[in-house]
Amino acid sequence: MNRPPRVALIIETSVIYGRRILSGIARYLRSHHRWSVFLEQHELGTRPPEWLSSGQWDGILSRPTDPELARLFRRMKVPVVDLNDLYEDLGLPWVGSDHAGIGCLGAAHLLERGYRHFAFCGFSGERWAAQRRDGFRIVIEASGFQVSTYESPWHGPNVPRWDKDLDDIVRWLGSLPQPLALMTCNDVRGLHVLDACARLGALVPEQVAVVGVDNEEILCELCTPPLSSVEPDPERIGYEAAELLDRLMAGRSPASKRILIEPMRVVARRSTEALAIADHVVAAAMRYIREQAVFGCRVSDVLKHVRVSRSLLERRFRQHLKRSPQAQIRAAQLSRVKQLLTETDFTL
């Protein structure tokens, strides 16, 4: 009886992205022959375990691949599929996210909402973040608009103190025109931006709409308001990487040595649940309706909040939204009903 291939999985388990890659690998193995898998729980950026270079491997899937590790793999003469996001081409078969496509998808999501002012908040020195930024910028600039950018280091000795970084983001946001549509390089950065908006007193999404990347559901739902996010497809990365490694271990040439995996969709939450509205009265009324409609608020309650006459509010709603305040309240209530029907066991 032939023994199963011995495969080392050098993939982080501390973040959802790495765990979803592992899920894709598991899905491949369920529908194909089994491997003897070696996996050690570790954080993103952790150096590979010492046992990696001493083991007799039939194949390796590696996320933290860098030039030094790529040279080690070549000396080991073992089939390897590279999954890193930091280096362009290490001479190994590679599978990974289409980061520029992620930026394009985020840009399209914000353009659909009618914004004319755009910004991107990222991390400097991170290839994946730069590619997401560039994809975002290409789409926005092709539509005739400009993009303001803020970046600071995420790792290394030059990382600013979190409070200073946040102060800098607040100053940057305060210098930009509103209503503003902003994409962040990941959901962690999205949390930073939402915190900065709160400090600045900028209403989200009425004055600043924010979309992140990775769709880390718990993190997105913990944000205030919940963060919209571009969802990549790491499960498919894992599946395609496992399939590619199987070909290499069988001595077959890969159909392609670089496989780009497109993002899946934008998961829309409250942080982009608005159209670009420059009218501060309508923006304030929309925020109140969004927060209070499910508690049975009426147009009279909205009028007390924004302190304008009913005729003025009606006129401005029809000018900017093509509907009445009462219709907006009803739409918000029905949206909540649909959410509860799909996400809970509540009866109609």
C-alpha positions, 0 to 999 in steps of 0.5 A, spaced: 500 500 500 502 506 497 503 511 503 500 518 502 504 524 501 507 528 506 505 535 506 508 541 510 502 547 511 506 553 513 500 557 513 498 562 519 492 560 523 491 566 527 487 570 522 481 568 518 484 569 511 489 563 513 484 559 516 480 560 510 486 558 505 486 551 510 479 550 509 480 550 501 485 545 502 481 541 506 475 541 501 480 539 496 482 533 500 475 531 501 474 530 494 481 527 492 486 522 495 489 524 502 495 527 504 499 526 511 499 533 513 504 537 518 501 544 521 503 548 526 499 553 529 502 560 529 501 567 527 502 571 521 509 573 519 512 568 524 518 564 521 517 557 519 518 552 524 525 548 525 522 542 523 521 544 516 528 544 513 529 537 517 523 533 514 523 529 508 517 532 504 513 530 498 510 537 498 510 544 501 504 550 501 508 556 504 505 563 506 511 566 509 515 565 503 521 570 502 527 570 498 531 566 503 526 561 504 525 560 496 532 559 496 532 554 501 526 550 498 530 550 491 536 547 495 531 542 498 529 540 491 521 539 493 515 541 490 513 548 493 507 552 491 508 559 494 502 563 497 505 569 499 503 576 498 509 580 499 514 579 494 512 579 486 516 573 483 520 568 487 521 563 481 516 558 484 509 556 482 504 561 486 497 562 487 494 568 491 489 574 491 488 579 485 489 585 490 488 590 484 481 586 482 479 587 490 481 595 489 477 595 483 471 592 486 471 597 492 471 603 487 465 600 483 461 599 490 463 606 492 462 609 485 455 606 484 453 610 490 454 617 487 460 620 490 465 625 487 470 625 493 474 619 494 480 617 498 484 610 500 487 609 507 492 603 507 499 601 510 506 603 507 511 598 505 506 592 504 505 590 496 498 587 497 496 594 500 499 597 494 496 593 489 489 594 492 490 602 492 492 602 485 486 598 483 482 603 487 485 609 484 485 606 476 478 605 477 476 612 480 481 616 476 478 613 469 471 615 472 474 622 472 475 623 479 482 624 484 484 619 490 487 622 496 491 617 500 494 616 507 499 610 509 503 609 515 507 602 516 504 596 519 510 592 521 517 594 523 521 599 527 518 605 524 511 603 526 508 610 529 504 609 536 497 607 535 494 614 538 499 618 534 497 614 527 490 615 529 491 623 530 494 623 523 488 620 520 483 625 524 487 631 521 487 627 514 480 626 514 478 633 516 482 636 510 478 632 505 471 634 502 465 631 504 461 627 502 467 622 502 467 615 499 473 611 502 476 604 501 481 601 506 486 596 505 483 591 510 478 591 515 483 593 521 485 599 517 477 600 516 476 600 524 482 605 525 478 610 520 471 609 523 474 610 530 477 617 526 471 619 524 468 618 531 473 623 533 472 628 528 464 628 529 463 625 521 457 621 520 458 614 517 455 613 512 452 620 511 458 624 510 464 618 510 462 612 507 467 606 508 469 600 505 474 595 508 477 588 505 477 581 507 470 581 510 472 578 517 465 578 520 466 579 527 471 585 526 466 588 521 460 587 526 464 590 532 465 596 528 460 602 529 457 602 524 458 595 521 463 595 516 462 594 509 468 589 506 470 586 499 470 579 500 476 575 497 476 568 496 481 564 500 478 558 500 479 558 492 486 559 493 487 553 498 483 549 493 487 551 487 494 551 491 492 544 493 490 542 486 497 545 483 501 541 488 498 535 487 500 536 480 507 537 482 508 532 486 506 527 481 511 530 476 506 533 472 508 540 469 503 546 471 498 549 466 500 555 469 505 558 474 501 564 477 494 563 478 490 570 480 484 568 484 478 574 483 475 577 489 468 574 490 463 580 492 462 586 496 458 585 503 455 591 504 453 593 511 451 600 514 458 603 513 456 604 506 449 604 506 447 611 504 448 615 497 452 621 497 448 627 500 451 633 501 445 636 504 446 636 512 439 636 513 437 630 509 444 626 511 442 627 519 435 625 517 437 619 514 442 617 520 436 618 525 431 614 520 437 608 520 437 608 527 430 609 529 426 606 524 426 599 527 423 602 534 417 605 530 419 612 529 414 617 525 416 623 521 414 627 527 420 624 530 425 626 525 422 633 525 424 634 532 431 631 531 433 635 525 429 641 527 426 644 520 419 644 517 415 638 514 415 642 508 422 643 507 424 636 509 419 633 504 422 638 499 429 636 500 428 628 501 424 629 494 430 633 491 436 628 493 432 621 494 426 622 490 422 619 495 418 622 502 421 621 509 415 616 510 417 612 504 424 612 507 422 610 514 418 604 511 424 602 506 428 602 513 423 597 516 422 593 511 430 592 510 430 590 517 425 585 516 428 582 510 435 581 514 431 578 520 428 573 516 434 571 513 439 571 519 434 568 524 429 563 526 423 569 527 417 567 524 414 572 519 
